[in-house]
Amino acid sequence: MNGESDQATEGWTLNVSRGGLRAVVEHELDPALEYEVEVGDGPARRACVAWSKGEADGQIVGLRFLDVEGSVPPEDGTTPGASGP
């Protein structure tokens, strides 16, 4: 994970969704910055800090992907890719 200052930090992904991810990181992330996030072998994606919680050995963060359009979940209540009833 790289911030705008190009300082890299590593973390452990707890879960990933269409709209973002939750992770544990060793170094505190600045909520004013945008980050480039790489998960596994996938492409890097831009993200910002949605929330964070300090822990004794690091920080648990929720990161929101910046390349997702619309609300997550969609405002109309549909699930993308789901078929009708």
N, C-alpha and C positions, 0 to 999 in steps of 0.2 A: 504494500500500500504506500503510495507516494503522495505527499501533499504538495501544495503550490511551492513550498520551499525546496522541493526535490529531496527531502529527507525521508528515507524509507523506514517502515516499521513492519513487523510481521505479526500475525495473529492467528487465532483459531476460529474458523467459521462454525457457528452454532446452528444457523439455519439460513436458507436463501429463499427468497420469493421473487415474483415478477417485479415488485416495487423496491426491493432492497435486501439487506441482510442484517443479521445480528452476529456479533463477533466479540471475542476477548482479545484485547491488544495489550502489549506490555507497556507501551508509552502512551501518554495522554494525547488525544486528538483535539485539535482546535476547532470548535464549532463554526468559526468564522471562515475556515478554509474549505476548499473543494479538494477531493482526493481522487486518485486514480487507483482503482481496486482491481486486483486480479484474483480470481477464485479458480483453483485447479488449472486446467489447461485452457479455460475459456479466455476470450479477449478481455483486455482491460476496459473498465467502465468508469465513468465519472460518477462520484457520489459525494454527498454532504452528510454531516452528522445530524441525525434527527433527534437523538437523545443519547445520554451517556450516564453511567453510574460508576463512580470510583470504587475500586476494590483494593485490598492490601497489596496484591501482586500485579495490579494493572487496572484496566478499565473495560467494562462491558459497554459496547456501543451498538446503536441502531443506525445504520447508514441507509440513506435513501438514494436510489439510483436517479441520476439526472436525465437519463435518456428515455424515461417512461412518460408517455403522454396520457393525460386524463387522470382521473382519480384511481386509487387502488384500494379496494375493489372498485370497478366502474360504478358510477352514480346510479345507473339504471338497474343495478342489481344482477346483471348478467355475468356469466363466467366466460371469459374469452376461450374460444375453442370448444365450448360445450354445445351439444345439440339440444334441440327442443324436447318437450316432455314426452 
